[in-house]
Amino acid sequence: MKRRIDGLPECLILECLARLHLKDLPAASRVCRRWLHLIKSRHFYSLRKQLGCTNQVACLLQHIPPSNSLNIKYVINMFDPMDREWNRLPPIPDLTKEHTWQTWIASSEGKLVVFCGSDTLPMESVIVFVLDFATQRWRKGKDMPLVSSSRFSTVSSPQCQRIFISGDHRQKVDAPWDYVWEYDVLKEEWTVLYQIRSFKIRGLRIIGEELWVIIGHKHIGKWTMPEGHGAVVYHLRTNKWREVTLTLGRVNNLLSSRHNSDLKLYKLMKKLYRNEFDVMKNCCSRLQLGKQSLLMTTCGNNGGKELFCMQDQEGKFDKMEPPSIEFSGYVESSYCIEL
């Protein structure tokens, strides 16, 4: 007698679902409520990683071309380095307009998290949306608390699947507080991890199993650091804090981002495109995707076209040409997501 698959033990069904290709998961999630429940469970994602069925893809928050400084709108695109495929992620259904310039992305547990602020300052709120790649469905997260400015930094830890975001809350005009929050995607909970007064949190970095909170203070256009240290470091496993003394050069290196790019990377991209485009020095970045790297830069030609190049583990380069102009907008931020 033939046995139907839904008659199998739940653990076997979960193993079968975990081995499916990412493209097949949305269809599988619509078969029945039982399968949807299994695919949305935390154990499903951890099992996919354990079985080696995940793949690291790039999520890119990009300008909608053509863009200008007065009216910037964003979309979120995904690039799969294994299949060399580009895809536009589904729009957020509860968002009544395009992503504004106050938009950040992060990832956790195989999900994309989007933080959308308002266009006005001080911001009234930061709205959170979460995309489950397995089902290709968006849901509303819990809004971020205590918001008063646009100065934010967002990082996530691939080892611990945790998201951290910093910002300030001006309770009094002369007494602002800076915070580091942790956001739990599954529980939809915000937790204050760290807070400081008088000094500012300049940025966050994940280094190994540690969260680095870079601290400074601005005096007449120049950053200074508290006496004795330039960062506080939080260990993600032990939950213990320590202080670190940093030189200004080390601080700038830690804060290296899209707007403070690696000079070596700039020279490399300029050499690769020397006969084609005018590469912009402050617009070069690298996103690690497993054993490969996605190199990104913006050229001054064609209204700021984004250029892409893949670098393998042996150091060889392969120029990537997006299939259409909708994937060539300036990359405001990028995240590697393991799916």
Residue pairs with C-beta under 8 A, 6 or more apart in sequence:
5 13
5 16
6 13
6 32
6 34
8 16
10 38
13 34
13 35
13 38
14 38
14 41
14 43
14 44
14 47
15 47
15 51
17 25
17 28
17 35
17 38
17 39
17 44
18 44
18 47
18 48
18 51
18 53
19 51
19 53
20 28
20 53
22 55
22 133
22 134
22 339
25 39
25 133
25 134
25 135
26 134
26 135
26 136
28 35
28 39
29 35
29 36
29 39
29 40
29 134
29 135
30 36
36 135
38 44
39 134
39 135
40 132
40 134
40 135
42 109
42 186
44 134
45 109
45 110
48 54
48 110
49 338
54 110
54 338
54 339
55 80
55 82
55 290
55 338
55 339
56 81
56 289
56 290
56 336
56 337
56 338
56 339
57 78
57 79
57 80
57 81
57 289
57 336
57 337
57 339
58 78
58 79
58 81
58 287
58 289
58 294
58 334
58 335
58 336
58 337
59 76
59 77
59 78
59 89
59 105
59 107
59 112
59 334
59 335
59 336
59 337
60 76
60 77
60 78
60 79
60 331
60 333
60 334
61 74
61 75
61 76
61 99
61 103
61 104
61 105
61 331
61 332
61 333
61 334
62 74
62 75
62 76
62 77
62 306
62 327
62 329
62 330
62 331
62 332
63 72
63 73
63 74
63 304
63 329
63 330
63 332
64 73
64 74
64 75
64 98
64 326
64 329
65 303
65 304
65 305
65 325
65 326
65 328
65 329
66 303
67 73
67 303
67 304
67 329
67 330
72 100
72 101
73 98
73 99
73 100
74 98
74 99
74 100
74 101
74 103
74 332
75 88
75 89
75 98
75 99
75 326
75 329
76 88
76 89
76 99
76 105
76 112
76 114
77 86
77 87
77 88
77 89
77 326
77 327
78 86
78 87
78 88
78 89
79 85
79 86
79 294
79 308
79 320
79 327
80 87
81 289
81 290
81 292
81 294
81 310
84 320
86 322
86 323
86 327
88 326
88 327
89 112
89 131
90 131
90 136
90 138
92 114
92 129
92 138
93 138
94 129
94 138
94 140
95 116
95 127
95 129
99 114
99 116
100 116
100 117
100 118
100 119
101 119
102 116
102 117
102 118
102 119
102 123
102 126
102 150
103 114
103 115
103 116
103 117
103 332
104 114
104 115
104 152
104 154
104 165
104 333
105 112
105 113
105 114
105 115
105 154
105 333
105 335
106 112
106 113
106 115
106 154
106 155
106 156
106 163
106 165
106 335
107 113
107 156
107 163
107 335
107 336
107 337
108 156
108 161
108 162
108 163
108 183
108 185
109 161
109 185
109 186
110 132
110 133
110 134
110 337
110 338
110 339
111 130
111 131
111 132
111 133
111 185
112 130
112 131
112 133
112 335
112 337
113 128
113 129
113 130
113 131
113 141
113 156
113 163
113 183
113 185
114 128
114 129
114 130
114 131
115 126
115 127
115 128
115 144
115 152
115 154
115 165
116 126
116 127
116 128
116 129
117 123
117 125
117 126
117 127
117 147
117 150
117 152
118 124
118 125
121 149
121 150
122 147
122 148
122 149
122 170
123 147
123 148
123 149
123 150
124 147
125 143
125 144
125 147
126 143
126 144
126 147
126 152
127 140
127 143
127 144
128 140
128 141
128 142
128 143
128 144
128 183
129 138
129 139
129 140
129 141
130 138
130 139
130 140
130 141
130 185
131 137
131 138
132 139
133 337
133 339
134 339
141 183
141 185
141 188
142 183
142 188
142 189
142 190
144 165
144 167
144 181
144 183
144 190
145 181
145 190
146 167
146 169
146 179
147 167
147 169
148 167
148 168
148 169
148 170
148 176
149 167
149 168
149 170
151 167
151 168
151 200
152 165
152 166
152 167
153 165
153 166
153 167
153 201
153 202
153 203
153 204
154 163
154 164
154 165
154 166
154 204
155 163
155 164
155 165
155 204
155 205
155 206
155 211
156 162
156 163
156 164
156 206
156 335
157 164
157 206
157 209
157 211
157 236
158 336
158 338
159 208
159 209
159 236
160 209
160 236
160 237
162 182
162 184
162 236
163 182
163 183
163 185
164 180
164 181
164 182
164 183
164 193
164 204
164 206
164 211
165 180
165 181
165 183
165 204
166 178
166 179
166 180
166 181
166 201
166 203
166 204
166 213
167 178
167 179
167 181
168 176
168 177
168 178
168 179
168 200
168 201
169 176
169 177
169 179
170 176
170 177
171 177
175 197
176 197
177 195
177 196
177 197
178 195
178 196
178 197
178 199
178 200
178 201
179 192
179 194
179 195
179 201
180 192
180 193
180 194
180 195
180 201
180 204
180 211
180 213
181 190
181 191
181 192
181 193
182 190
182 191
182 193
183 189
183 190
184 190
184 191
193 211
193 234
194 213
194 232
194 234
194 241
196 215
198 217
199 215
199 216
199 217
199 226
200 215
200 216
200 217
200 218
201 213
201 214
201 215
202 214
202 215
202 216
202 223
202 251
202 255
203 214
203 254
203 255
203 257
204 211
204 212
204 213
204 214
205 211
205 212
205 214
205 254
205 255
206 212
209 235
209 236
209 237
210 233
210 234
210 235
210 236
211 233
211 234
211 236
212 231
212 233
212 244
212 254
213 231
213 232
213 233
213 234
214 230
214 231
214 246
214 251
214 254
214 255
215 225
215 226
215 229
215 230
215 231
215 232
216 223
216 224
216 225
216 226
216 230
216 251
217 223
217 224
217 225
217 226
218 224
223 248
223 251
225 246
225 248
225 251
228 243
228 245
229 243
229 244
229 245
229 246
230 244
230 245
230 246
230 247
230 248
230 250
230 251
231 243
231 244
231 246
231 251
231 254
232 241
232 242
232 243
232 244
233 241
233 242
233 243
233 244
234 240
234 241
235 241
235 242
246 254
252 260
256 262
257 285
258 283
258 285
258 331
258 332
258 333
259 282
260 282
261 281
261 282
261 283
261 284
261 285
262 284
262 286
265 284
265 285
265 286
265 295
265 297
266 279
266 281
266 284
266 297
268 295
269 279
269 284
269 295
269 297
269 307
269 309
270 279
272 309
272 317
272 319
273 279
273 297
273 299
273 307
277 299
277 300
277 301
277 305
277 307
278 299
278 300
278 301
279 297
279 298
279 299
279 300
279 307
280 297
280 298
280 299
280 300
283 297
283 298
283 330
284 295
284 296
284 297
285 295
285 296
285 297
285 331
285 334
286 293
286 294
286 295
286 296
287 293
287 294
287 296
287 334
287 335
287 336
288 336
289 336
291 312
291 313
292 310
292 311
292 312
292 313
293 310
293 311
294 308
294 309
294 310
294 320
294 334
295 308
295 309
295 310
295 311
295 317
296 306
296 307
296 308
296 331
296 334
297 306
297 307
298 304
298 305
298 306
298 307
298 330
298 331
299 305
299 307
304 329
304 330
305 328
306 322
306 328
306 329
306 330
306 331
307 319
308 319
308 320
308 321
308 322
309 317
309 318
309 319
309 320
310 317
310 318
310 320
311 317
311 318
312 318
322 328
